[in-house]
């Protein structure tokens, strides 16, 4: 589980900001919204971020997208960009490195990861774990004379000189230690536990443009349990869908697309011949069986996925991702979660996630739907609410609702937000 992340000089984050899943002492809904990962450390399973358009909400999620891409991408050469984007609205920060710190737990083991890099190279990369209250260094990677130098702590990690040399050779200056370590056949359990968690448990960011229905289709083909879960969900949510069938069909490539593909300058003669022999491509086809009641009684009809509403298709995709997060104890990020969803359905989705008491999954959403703030202390905890606000200098500030005093005296958190008590609100000059 993620405890906190610190970000500096990345996208709209100029000054260092901290986002945290750490729970306050509040005991509301503790049995299903808080996980005690180790004695005295209580982490939230859910958080939501409010803010005006262009305030940096999406950028907060994109931090995790960038890190996951960087950790495991293997560039072909050292001239490729690292992909990091510094704060561009200041001539000083444009030429300074970006930095990140992530504190997370794998089971009950605490890890602390640090990274400093610019568009061309990594300056420092470190990983610590905690056997006691003090951190123990596992590896330290730094840049010396244009080359990455990696050192392991011999008191904590047993790595042969041959393995250390191989990882050092593989670790180009523009790639992560984790990507280099994946290229070397060795066993480093203390580090691999953290690496594997970061690779498998940090899930892709879901944006309003993400093709979520295709994602759900693929999962349903591979996993009957997901299909059963999704069917049960839509039945409870009153979608009058009785069943779903998903299969692979072979469809002929349309002539105009075939002509385009065959005439591409980069296509080889062998590829042309293969394309001419087989003008069919595998495609996924999903049909929905709808139950209706009319003057003839109860009837069922088959409708293709193309005829379903955007809301129905998004529900299937979102719930498929949530199912995976719950099953794998993953961390899921959803930008503008309310897109194409009825408000009551949005509440149902969030409640359905939070009711999974035994899960260590986490969900971080951004939203403009402020009526959820009226559910504070009925459904959601106060410490689940965060804000992003863009300052006059153009950079994003990140802060929690619990930073404000007197919250218990407010009759409505939503009204207080709309009266600009917490900032993070659009300033519209009419």
N, C-alpha and C positions, 0 to 999 in steps of 0.2 A: 504494500500500500504506500501511496505517496504521502509524506508528511508536509513538505514544503518545497517550493522552488524559488530561487532568486535569479533575477534577470537584470542585465545591465548592457546598455548600448546595443539593443537589438530591435529592429523595426521601430515602433513608436516608443519604446522604452529607453529613454536617455539615461536618467538616474536609476540607481538600483531600486527595484521594487521586489516585494515578497508576497507570494500567494501561499496560503497555508490551508491544509485540511485538518489541522489540529483543533480538537473540540475544546470549548470552554468548559467551565465547571457546571454549566446548566445540565440538568438531568432529564429535560423533556425529550421524549421519544428515544431515550438512550438505548433501549433494548434492540432497536432495529436500525438506528441511524448512526450509531457509534460502535467502533470496534476497539477494544483494548488490546493492542498488538503486543504489548509487554507491560509489566507493572508500571502504572502511572502515566502511560502514553496512550491517549485516547484519540483515535482518528475518525473523521467524518467519512461517510460513504457517499455523500452528495453535497454539491455546492452549485449555486447559480450566480451569474454575473450580470449586473445591469449597467447601463451606460448609454449615452447618446450615440447616434451614428458616428462612425469615424473616431470614437473615443479610445479604441484599442481592445475591445472585447474579443474580437476574432483573433487579434494578434496574440492574446494570452494563450489561446488554444494552439495557434500556429507555432508557438515556442516548442510544444511537445512534438508537433509534426516535424519541425526542423531537426530537433535533437534525434528523433528516431531515424530519420533519413541519414543524418550524419554518422550516427553510431555504427551503422551497418552497411553503408555504401562503400564499395571498393573502386576508387578511381583508377583509370588506366594508366595515368601518369601524374606527375606532381605539378603539372601546369593547370589542371582542372581547378575550378573554384571550389571552396569548401561549402558554398551555398549560403553562408551567413550574410545577413544584410544589416549593417550598422544604422544607427539613427542618422537620417539624411538631412535633417533640418538644422544642422549646426556644422560649421566648417571644421571644427575641432574633432568632434566625435566621428566624423566620416573617416578620419584617418587613424582612429583608435581601435583597439581590439574589443570584441564583445565578450561577455563573461556570463557563465551560468553556474549555479550550484543546485544540486538536487539531493534532498534527503528522503530516503524511502526504506521500506521494510520488506524483506523477503522472509515470510513467516515471522519469527520474532527477532531476526537479526537486522540491526540497523546499519545502513550504508550511507555514505556521504560522498557524492561525486562532484568534482570541480572541473571546469573547462574554460580556457581562455584562448581565443583564436580570432583571426581576421579572415578576409576573403581568400588569402593565399596560403595560410599556414596556421598550425596549432602551436601556441607558445607553451602552454602547460595543460596537463590533464592528469588528474589524481583520483584515486579511489581509496576510501578508508572504510573500515568497519569497526563496530564497537563490541569489544569483549567486556569492557567495564564502562564507566561513565566517560572515559577518555578515548578519543578515536585512535585506531591503530592503522597506520599507512599500509596499503597493500601494494600499490604501484605508483610510481611518479614518472611521468613522461614530460620532457622539456625539449626546447629547441636550442641546439648548440651548433654554431657554424653552419646554419642552414639545414641541419640534419636532426631527426628525432632521436633522442637518447632516452631509453627506457630502463628504469631501475626498479627492482622488486625489493621489498622488505624481507630479508632472509629470516627474520624472527617470526614472520607471519605466513610467508609463502615459500614453498619448496619448489624452485624452478631451476632446472639444470642450465648450465652456461650455454649449451647447444640450443635449447628452446628459447632462452632469452635472446640469443643472437639471431635466431630465425625470426622471432617476432619483431625485433629491431629492424631487420632488413626489410621485412614486409611493410613496416609502418612508415608510409610516405608522410611527408610533412603536412599534407593536406587531408589526411584521413584520421579516423579515430583509432585509438588503441584496440577497441573491441573488434573493429573490422579486420585489423591486422591479426589479432589473436585467433579469429575464426579461420584464418588461412593456414594455421599451424596445428598439426596433429599432436596434441598434448593434453594433459589433465592438470588443471589448476582450479580445484574445487572452490576455494575461497573467492576467487574472482568470477569463475563461471556461473556460480549461483546468482550473482548480481547481473552478469551479462545476459544470461538466459531469461531472467525476469524482465529486464528492460526490452528484450527482443520480443517476447511473447505476450507480456501483460500490458504494454503500452499499445493501445489500439489506434487505428487511423482516425483522424478527425472527420466527423460527419458534418458537411456544410449543407445549406439549402439546395445546392446544385449537385450534390452527390447522388449518383444513380442507385438509390437504396433498394429498389425493387429487384434489379438484376442481382444485387448482392444476396437478397433473400432467396431468389430462385436457385442460385448456386448452392446455398447452404441446404435448401430443402432437397436438392438432388442427392446430396452426400449424407444427409442426416435425417432419418425419419422422426427422431425425437423433436427436432426443431419444427418440422411440419405439424406434429401433434400439438406442440406448445402454441404455435401461431394460430392454429385452428381454434383451440380452446380460448385464446385471447380474443379473437374477433367474435366468437360466439357470445362471450360475456359482454363484449362491447356493443352487441346488438347490430352486427353488420349483415345479418341474414345469409351468411355464407355457410353452407353445409359441408363443403369439401373443396379440396384443391388438388389438381393433378398437374405435375410438372414432369416434362420429359424432353429429351433431346431429339430434334428433327433435323434432317438434312434439307437445306433449301438451296435452290439454284441461284448462282450469282447473276444479278440482272445484267443485261447486255451493256448498258452504259458504264456500270461499275467494272465489268470485265474488261471493256476497252481501256478504261483508265488504268487498271492494274497492269495489263499486258504491255502497255506503252510507256510505263515508267522507265526513265533512263537507267536507274540503278538495278533493275531486275535482270537476273542472269538468264542465259538460254535454257539452262536446266530448270529454273523456276518457271519459265514460260511454258515449257513442255508439260510440267506437272500441273500447271493451272489449266492448260488445254484438256488434259486427260480427266481432270476432276473439277468440274465447275460447280460443285456443291460444297457448302460450308455448314458445320454443325451450329444450330441455334437452339436456345432454350425456349420452350413454349409452355406457358402456364394457363390453365383454364380454371375458372371459379364456378362452382355449382351453387346457384342461389335458390333458396327456398322462398316461394311466394304463396300467399293465401288469397284466392279470388272466388268468384261465384261458382267455380267448378271444384273448389276445395283447395287442397294443398298440392302444389306443383313445383317441379324443380327444372331449372334451365341452366345450360352451359353458357358462360360468357368468357371471352378471352381476356387476358391481362390487359390488352390495349383498350378495352372498354371500361376498365375500372377507373374510378376517380383518382386524382393525384393524391388525395388524402388517404384513400385505402391503400394505395401502393406504398406511400411513405410509411404508413403504420406497419406494414409487413416488414419493410427494411429496418426501421428503427427497432422494432421488437426483436427481430433476428439478431441485431447487434447487441441489444440488451441481454438477450438470452446467452450469447457467447460470453459477454462480460461476466454475467453471474456464474456461469459454469466454470470459467477459467480464472475467476477472481481477477479479471482485467480492469483496466482504467479506460473508460470510454468518454469521448469528448464530442458534444453536439452543439453546433453553432446555430443560433436562432431556432431553438427547438420547437417553437410554436408554428413554424411554417406548415401550411396546409392542414392544420389540426384545429378541431373545435376545442374551445377552452376546457370543457368537461372531459374530453378525451385526453387532453394534455395532462390534466390532474390525475386521471386514471393511470396513464402510463408511468408517471413519476411515483405514484403510490404503489403500483405493481412492482416497481424496482425496489422501493424502500422496504417492502414487506419481506424481502428475502433475508431473514434474520441471520442465518448462518454464513452468509456470503461476505467475502472481503473485497468484493467488487466496488469500484468507485465510479461515479458519474459526475462530470463537470459540464454544465450547460451555460450558454449565453441566451438571453431572452430580452425582448422588449415588452413582454406581457406582464405589466405591473400588478394585475389583480392577484397574482400568486403571493404578493406581499401581504394580502389580507388573510392568507392561510398561515402566517407566522404564529406559532404556538398552538395551532390547531392541527396542522400537518407538518410544517417545516420548522426547524430550529432557527433561532436568530443568527447563530454563527455560520449558517449555510449561505448567507447573503453577502455578496461582494459587489464592489462598484469599480468602474473604470471612468476616469475623467481626464480629458485632454486639457492641459494647461495652456496659458497664453503663449508659451514658448514652443508649443506643438507637441510636447512629450506627454506620455500617459502616466497617470498616477493610479495606483491600485490600493484599495483599502476596504476594510470590512465594516459591515453594519454595526458590529459590536464595538467598534472604535468610538461610537457615539454614546454619550451618557443619557440617562432618563428615558430609555426606550420603553420601560414598563409603564410610564406615565402617559404614553401616547395612546389615543383611542384607535388610531389606524396607522399602521406603518405605510400603507399605500398612499393615504392622503398626505402624510408627512413627506414622502418621496415626491409627490406631485407638487407640493408646496416648496420644493427645492431645499428641504432640511438636510439632505444628505449629499447634495451636489449630484454629479453624474447624470445631469438632465440637459436636454437640448435647450440652448439659449436662442429663442426665436424672436427676432426684432420685427414686430408688425408695424 
